[in-house]
């Protein structure tokens, strides 16, 4: 299942030339992953408070293909590429009117907040990510 998040490019997202600053694409990707988890019924704040876990980026690969510009409306598409016991690889792409701008593979680890270490993804979350509805 692929989830889509739409957002507009604002002045604060761009450099002096009106082009999205490269690091800001990571913010768009983060928001889309957070919204994807929310779509599965898992809010980040609640996971931290009730389950003592958080998801943190372990590694990422990003290809910047074309720039987004001030006032563009972009779509961030997210899907689960791999699901392990304690980590998830999200495959994400950013498009403008169907044109591919950015591709990314983001490896996210599940962390036990009290121990500061990787931990298994809770079964209810793992099951939902494995078989999204």
C-alpha distance (Angstrom), angle and dihedral (degrees) to the residues before:
residue distance angle dihedral
X1 . . .
X2 3.78 . .
X3 3.78 120.8 .
X4 3.80 122.5 -158.1
X5 3.80 129.9 -150.3
X6 3.79 120.8 -172.4
X7 3.80 123.0 -155.2
X8 3.77 138.8 162.7
X9 3.81 125.6 -122.8
X10 3.80 110.8 -116.7
X11 3.78 131.4 -166.2
X12 3.82 90.5 -101.3
X13 3.83 89.5 60.5
X14 3.80 94.8 57.5
X15 3.76 140.7 72.8
X16 3.80 123.8 -125.1
X17 3.81 90.0 -77.1
X18 3.80 94.1 57.1
X19 3.83 93.3 -108.0
X20 3.81 120.5 128.4
X21 3.80 109.7 -98.6
X22 3.83 108.0 -117.9
X23 3.84 96.1 -119.5
X24 3.80 91.8 54.6
X25 3.79 90.6 67.4
X26 3.81 86.0 67.0
X27 3.81 88.6 58.5
X28 3.80 90.8 53.7
X29 3.81 90.3 49.3
X30 3.83 91.1 49.1
X31 3.79 92.6 50.7
X32 3.79 91.3 49.5
X33 3.83 92.2 51.4
X34 3.80 89.8 48.7
X35 3.80 90.7 50.5
X36 3.80 90.2 47.4
X37 3.81 90.6 55.0
X38 3.80 89.3 46.0
X39 3.81 88.4 52.3
X40 3.80 88.1 56.5
X41 3.80 88.7 52.1
X42 3.80 98.3 -101.0
X43 3.80 118.1 120.1
X44 3.80 116.1 -165.6
X45 3.82 95.7 -133.5
X46 3.79 92.2 49.7
X47 3.81 92.3 47.8
X48 3.80 89.5 54.0
X49 3.79 94.3 44.7
X50 3.81 100.8 39.8
X51 3.80 103.1 27.3
X52 3.80 102.2 26.3
X53 3.80 91.6 -128.5
X54 3.76 138.0 116.4
X55 3.77 135.2 -178.0
X56 3.81 115.8 -123.5
X57 3.78 131.1 -176.9
X58 3.78 110.7 -105.9
X59 3.79 98.5 177.2
X60 3.76 141.0 -16.7
X61 3.75 141.8 -165.9
X62 3.78 117.5 -155.2
X63 3.78 131.4 -175.9
X64 3.80 115.1 -164.8
X65 3.79 105.4 -156.6
X66 3.80 106.5 163.6
X67 3.80 133.2 0.5
X68 3.78 127.7 -106.6
X69 3.79 115.2 -142.3
X70 3.78 140.2 -152.9
X71 3.84 112.3 -63.0
X72 3.82 94.4 11.6
X73 3.78 116.0 141.1
X74 3.80 108.4 -135.1
X75 3.78 134.6 -173.3
X76 3.78 123.3 -145.3
X77 3.81 112.3 -155.1
X78 3.81 118.1 -162.0
X79 3.77 132.0 -174.2
X80 3.79 135.6 162.5
X81 3.78 110.9 -103.8
X82 3.80 100.0 175.6
X83 3.78 133.2 7.1
X84 3.78 120.1 -161.9
X85 3.78 132.3 172.8
X86 3.81 93.9 -90.0
X87 3.79 105.0 10.7
X88 3.78 144.1 49.6
X89 3.79 129.9 -155.3
X90 3.78 111.7 -147.0
X91 3.79 117.0 -159.8
X92 3.77 108.7 -151.3
X93 3.77 137.8 177.1
X94 3.77 134.0 -176.6
X95 3.79 118.1 -145.6
X96 3.79 138.0 -179.8
X97 3.80 113.4 -154.8
X98 3.81 90.3 -23.8
X99 3.82 93.8 -48.4
X100 3.81 113.4 125.4
X101 3.81 111.8 -124.1
X102 3.82 104.8 162.6
X103 3.81 135.7 12.8
X104 3.79 123.1 -166.2
X105 3.79 141.8 174.7
X106 3.80 110.1 -158.6
X107 3.82 121.0 -169.5
X108 3.80 110.3 -154.7
X109 3.80 124.3 -170.1
X110 3.78 126.6 -153.3
X111 3.80 109.3 -125.4
X112 3.79 131.5 -159.2
X113 3.80 99.5 -135.4
X114 3.80 95.4 -155.2
X115 3.81 93.8 52.3
X116 3.80 97.8 32.2
X117 3.80 89.4 -134.4
X118 3.77 138.5 113.2
X119 3.79 114.3 -88.0
X120 3.78 137.4 179.9
X121 3.78 115.5 -80.6
X122 3.83 106.7 -107.5
X123 3.80 111.1 -98.1
X124 3.81 95.7 -117.4
X125 3.81 90.6 53.8
X126 3.80 94.1 42.0
X127 3.82 91.5 50.4
X128 3.81 91.8 50.2
X129 3.82 92.5 48.4
X130 3.79 91.0 46.8
X131 3.81 93.8 52.1
X132 3.79 107.5 24.5
X133 3.78 114.6 -168.7
